[in-house]
Amino acid sequence: MDVNERYLSLVREKAKRKILFVPHALRQMSRADRMITVSDVRKVIFEGEIIEDYPRDKRGHSCLMLGTGMDGRAIHVVCSPKDEYLVIITAYLPTEHEWGQDFRVRRKN
């Protein structure tokens, strides 16, 4: 198991215990142009993939995950595993303007 797979396992293990949504994440998820549900985020966490790793994030080691929501939309979730839970920092719908067609690689501007 490589480092990415181990970290993904840790993310999912913490999510099985408890998921905590910070206020910023809830605001972003509930925007009228997004309407991302808790079920969407859970689906990304348990079925998605890590596309960026942030080991030195000021909020603690975190990562950007890509997956699809319940309706098939591509969704990005930034999360950070803590001792007893998984923190959801933000969730949003990636755009091709900022990301490549597969939403895995940032476009260089």
Protein Blocks (a to p, Z undefined) as FASTA:
>chain_A
ZZklmmmmmmmmmmmmoccddfklmmmmmpmklopafklmmmmmmmmccfbdcfkbfnbp
adddddddfkopacdddddddfkbccdfbdcdddfklpcfkopaccdZZ
